[in-house]
Each structure stands twice: as structure tokens, then as C-alpha cells.
Amino acid sequence: MPARRLALLEAMGVTVYTRRGARPVPAAVAGGQPETAGWPELAAAVAGCTLCALHRTRTQTVFGTGDRQARLMVVGEAPGAEEDRQGEPFVGRAGQLLNAMLRAAGFARSEVFIANVLKCRPPDNRDPTSEEVAHCLPYLRRQLELVSPRVLLCVGRIAAQRLLGVEEPLGRLRGRVHDLQGLPVVVTYHPAYLLRAPTEKRKAWADLQLAMRLLGDGDRA
């Protein structure tokens, strides 16, 4: 993380946790290299991806949606059944809750960019395998580069662990700022979990407020 941004976070009283010794992620994807792809090329590569077995069971890929120049980017784990049908992330009940959380923070859904680690739905919503994640992460990393958000909000344990390259439980990951190659990352609960455990919504709101402070929107939240 750049020294100037680190100094600013420290002045705010925010402790930044830097990832060390993370495993490299393969860059090669079908049809080219994601690190050089623009939005049209990247979307086409995702739509036609056959790198893992998930392409055999998907209805369609779920690329991502929202403002491609957003200050805030939200990343979840993988599409569910409704997302697989509609081709858009977070459109079921969990998506409605995410929209409400964003509105409470002063953001319309269209003002953020929303994506998942996996672009295809795993059968029966099972956890992604390491192989599936290895094939999909280059797509997400390129999306991060193209959007270039000021803050990344990572929702759910699996998304946080896979993206940050750690194995800590979500309870230990949330409540602090992580550094992903200079990008501040805030980890919080997945909206689907909050639907099952509504008493945890207060903690999720605190996480969202942390993200807002990093954006300089403390008064807005």
C-alpha cells in the first residue's frame, strides 16, 4: 500500500493488515491474457470460458454489474440459482438485502460494481474448489484493475479467504482493513448469512461504515 495512503489510515486509527506470502494466481485464460483485456474482451472471455467443469452445468455466466468506474466494489463468492438464471450477481433475497445495505450507506446499486469470485454457479451452491477459483480469479483481478475502486468490500468467508489468500475465519477477518496490492479491503458477512442470522446485521453495518470512512464518506453513512 502506498505510504501516503497508509499514513492517512493510521491517522484515522485504522490498522492495516498486509497479506504476506500469498500464493500466485495463474494469469492465462481462454482466448488471451486477462491482464491486457478491455471490458468487451474480458466479458467475451468469461461468457465463453470452458476452463473448468462448471461450464457444463451453468445456464449462463455471471460477469458482474454496476458502475465500471465505481469508488466501491463489492465481491461475493459465486452465483446462486437466481443469479445463474438472470446472469447478474446478487439478485435474490440476499441481493435485496445487499441493495438495502448500500442504500443505507448512501449508494444506489448502480453506483457500485458488484461481482463474484466465480463466474459460474457451483452445483447445489457448494463451496468452490481450489481449481475453479484458480481459473476464475484472473477474471476478477482484471475487473479490479479496470474498475480501480478506492475500496473493496468482500462479503462472505470464502470470497475473503480466496481473494486475500488466507485461511482465517471471517470473525477474525472483519473489523480491520486488509491490503490487496495497495487496495484497502473490508471484509463483512454475506447477506445470505445475515438473512439467517439477523442479529449480526449490526456488525455488518459497522463493517460498511468502516468502508465509508475509507472512502471519506463517514458523514454520508
N, C-alpha and C positions, 0 to 999 in steps of 0.2 A: 504494500500500500504506500502511495506517495507520502513523503514526510509531512508535507503541508496538511494533507487530509488527516493523517494520524495525529498531528498536533491539535487540530481542531476537535477531533473526537475526544482526545484526552482532556482538553479544556472543558468539554461538556460533561466530563466524568464518566465517559463510556470506555470500558475496557475492550480492546480489540484482540481477538484470538486468531492468530495466524496459523494456517494449515501447514504442517511440516511433513516432508517425506511422502507426499501423496503419490499414488501410482499414476503413471502417464496414461492418457486416454488415446486410443488409436484415432488417427485423423482420416484415414481413407474411407470413402463411402462410394456406393454405386454411382457411376456416372460422373465422377470427378472428386475434387477436394473441397470439403465444406469451408475451409478457411479462406477460399478465394471466391466462393459463390455469392452472388447477389440474391435478393429476395426471390425473383422468379425462378432462378436456377435451383435455389435451396428448396423451394416449395415443390418443384417438379421432382427433385431427387427424393424427397420424403414421400410424395404421392406414389412413386414407382419403386420404392425400396423393397427389396426381397432378401436383405442380408440375414434375416433370422426367420424362424418358422412362424412368427406371428402374422406374417403377410397372408398365410393360408387361411386364417380364421377371422381376420378383420373384415368389417363391412367397408370401412374406408379409414384412411389415416387421419390423425387429428394434429394438424400442423401448429396451430396457435392462432390467437386473435387479439385485436386491440390496436393501440397506437404504436406504430413501429418506431417512434421516437420518444417513447414514454420515459418519464423520470423514474417510475416504479414498475418493476417487472415481477410477476408472480409465477412461481414454478411449483407444480404438483408432481405426483408420482406417475400416473398413467391414466388413459381414458377409461371410463366405465361404460356400461351398456348404452346409456343415453348419448354419451359423447361419441361412441362408435357409430350410432345411428345418424347423428346430426353432423358429425365431423367438426365439432367445436368443443373446446375444453370447458369443464365446469358449467354444464347446462342443466343438470338435475337439481335435486333438493340441496345438495352441497354447494352447487353453483349459485343458487338463490341466496344462500347464507353468505357466501363469499361476496356477492354483489352488495348485500346489506352492510357487511363489514366495511367494504370500500366506500360506500355512500356515507357511512358514519364518520369516516376519515376525510370526507370531502372529495372523493373521487368517483366519477362515473366509471362504469366498466370499460367504456370506450377510451378512457384516458390512461389506462394501464395496458401493458402487454401481458397476456396470460398464455402459458404453455405448460407442457409436461415433459418429464424426463424421457418417457417412452411416447412414441407417436402412434402406437397400435395398442389395442386393448388386449391384455393377457386373458386367456380363457378363464371364466369364473372369477375374474378380478383377483387372481392370485398375485403374489409378490413377483416382481420382475426377477429374472435370472441375471447373473453376472454377465453372461454372453449377450443377452438382449440389451442391457444397459450399455455395454461396451460399444455395440453397434449404433445405438441411438444418441449417446452423449455428444458425439461430434456435431450432430444437427443442432442440439440445444446450445452448445458452445458458440456455434456460428450465429445463432439467433441472439445470444447475449452480446456478441460483438457488433452485430448490425443495429440492435436497439440501443446499445450503450447506455443502459439505465444508470441512474445515480445510486439506486438501492435495489437489492434483490430480496424479495420476501419468499422464503422457501416454506411451503406448507406440507407438513407431514414428515414422519420419521424417515421413511425410505427415500424421499426426494432429498432431504437434507444430508443423509448419510452418503448417498450415491454422488451427489454433486460436490460435497466437501471432502469426500474420501476418508470419512471417519466411521467409527462404529459405536460412538457414544449414544445412549438413549436420548430421546427427544427432550426429556425433562432436564437433561444436563446441557443440551444444545441451545435451548431457548433462553431468553433473558439476557443475552450478550450479543455482541457484534462479531461476526466472523469475517475473515478477509479471503476473498477468492480472486487472486491476481489483481489486487487493487480495488475490487468491487466490494463494498460493505454488504454483508448478508445477514438478514434477520430470520431466525427460524421460529415457526409457530405451529400450532396444531392444525391438522387438516380439518376443513369444515365438516366432512363426513363424521369425524370423531366428535366434533362439537355437537352434532345432532344427537349423538348417543350419550354424550356427557355434557349437558348444557351448563353444569356448574363450572366448567373450565373456560367458559366464554370470557370471564373477567381477565384471566391470564392471557388469552388470545388478544384481547383489546389492549392490554399493556404492551404486548409484542408489537402490535400495529402502531401504537403511539411511539414506540422506540423507532420504528421505521420512519414515522413522520418527523421526528426530531432530527434524524439523519438527513432528511430532505429539507429541513428548515421550515417545516410546516407545523411546528408544535402548537401554535395558536389555532391552526386550522382544525386539528383533531380534537 
